[in-house]
Amino acid sequence: MMRSTFVFAIAAVTIIATSTMLRSRSLSIEPALAAMPSLQELHATAGVDKLPAQHIEDLSVIFPTETKQ
């Protein structure tokens, strides 16, 4: 009898602690903070326009020839 009361008490404490933890983990995210910036804003921030132009000698990587199947 004493053992079943102890097990019941431990189970109740575990359930209460779990439900409290789950409620406290819900985060409110501001819509402005959650939005992804546009591609133009990312490029401007990274300074992509300041990078030097690259010359690629093997254009078959970029424009592969069509293969007949």
N, C-alpha and C positions, 0 to 999 in steps of 0.2 A: 504494500500500500504506500509506504513512504517512498519507495523507489519510483513508482509510477507518478507520484506527485512531483518529484524532483525532475523527471523527464518532461512532464507537461510544462513545468515552470521554465525549463531551459528552452523548450520549443517555442513558448510564448515570447520569451525575451529575444530569441533569434528572429522571429517573425516581425516583432516590433522594430528591432534594430535594422533589419533589411528594408522594411517599408520606409523608415525614416531616411536611410541612406539614399534610396531611390528618389525620394521627393527632393532631397537637397541637391542632387546632381543635375536637375533640370536647369539649363542655362537659358537665359533670355538673350538672344542675339539681335542686335539692332539691324534693321534691314540695310542701312547705309554701310555698315561694317561688313555685312555678309556678302554684298554684291561684289562681283569680280570686275576689276577695271577693264575698260575696252582695250583692244589690241593696240590702237594708236597711242593710248596713254602709257601702256607698258613699253612700247618702242621709244617713246619720248623720254621716259624715265631711265631706260637702259642706255640711251644714246646710240641707238642702232644706226642713225644717219651719219654718225661720225666714224663708223668702221670703214676700213679700206675695202675696195672692191677686190674680190678674189678671182683669179684666173684658174679655171679647171681645165687641165689638158685632156683628160679622158672623159669626153662628153657622153660616152656610151653608158656611163653610170646614171647620167641625168636623162638622156634620151635613148633608152634601149631600143634595139632593132626588134621588129616584130618577128616572132617565130611562128612557123607554120606547124599546126598540130594535126 
